[in-house]
Amino acid sequence: MTYRLVVETMTLPDLSNAMPDEPLRLSEAVWLPSLGRRISEKIFRTAIANGDLRAERLGRTLYVTPAAIAEWRENAAVTPAERSRAPEPRRDDGRAAASRAKARSALAALKDAR
């Protein structure tokens, strides 16, 4: 049995000097250095379909700008929820204590039945 190893090389687009309003195909935009990591085209397409990311369609090709991506990321930023210093004390209306007492007596009856 013979195996053949096929290696393809890919040239990444040089986007280090991309202008903020320069339209980029989604296949190019995934490589923007400002993203910090590669984001898939599927994530971009989902954001466009949800109306979260502005895009232009010319023919069959979708284009986004670095400025639109920056705006989308800013709007998607998650901020931690504020918490109060201490939780509010639970109100005891007597039902919980009565329920616990009933459960204790039932447990004691089961133990005595042995």
N, C-alpha and C positions, 0 to 999 in steps of 0.2 A: 504494500500500500504506500502510495506516495502522497505526501502533503505539500501544498504550495502556500507559502506565506505571502500575502499581498499587503503592502503597506502604502497607504496614500498620504501624501502630504497636503496640508491645507495652509493657505496663506491668509492670515488674519488681516482684516482691513485696519489701516492706520487711522484711528479715530481720536488720537491725542489732541488734534487741533480742530476738532469738529465744532462748528459754530452753533450757538444755542438754538437758532431757528433753521438749521440745515436739515432738510428732510432726509431721513435714513430709512432704508428698507428694514423690516423687522429682523431679517437675517444678519444685518449689520449692527442694529441697535443692541442686540444681545451682548455684543463685545465692548460696549462703552466702558472706558476706564472708570468713569464716575460711579458706576454701579458697584464697584468693589468686587463683584463676582459675576459670573455669567448667569443671567436670568433667561429661562427658556422662552421661545417664541409663543408657546402655549399660554404662559402666564400673561404675556402681552396681549394675545388675542382674547383671552378671557376678560382682561381689564377693559379692552376696547369694546367688547360685546356688552359688558355691564355698564358702559358709559363712564367709566372711571378714568380712562386714558384717551386723550384726544388723538385722533389719527386722521389721515387723509387717504382716500382710495383713488388712485389713478390707474384706470383700467382694472386689472385684477390684483394689483400690488398695493399693499398697505404701507404707508409711510408714517413715521413718528419723528418728533424732534427731541433733542436732548432737553429742551426747556419743558416740553410736555411731560417727559418722563420724570424730570425733577419735581414738577408740580404734583404729579400722580403719587410719587413717593412721599412728598410732604403731607399730602392729604391722607395717606395710608399710615402715617406714623401713629404708633400706639403710645398713649400716656398712661401711667399707672393711676389706678383709682385712688381717690383720697379716702383715708380711713379715719374714723374717730379714734380718740386715744383709748377709750375704754368702751366695751360693748354695753349696751343698755341692759340693766338688770331685768331678768324675767319676772313677770308678774305671776304670783302664785294665788290662784283663785280658790284653792282648797280642793279642787278636783284631783290634782296631781297627787297630793298627800293622801287623799282617800283611796285613790287607785293603788298607790304603793302599799298602803296598809292592807288592802284587800288581797293583793298579790302575796304579801308576806304570810297572811293567815292561810291562804290556799297552799302555799309551799309547806308551812308547818303541818297542815293536815295531811299532806302527802307523805311527809317524813314520819308522822305518827302512824300512818296506815301500814308501814312496813312491818 
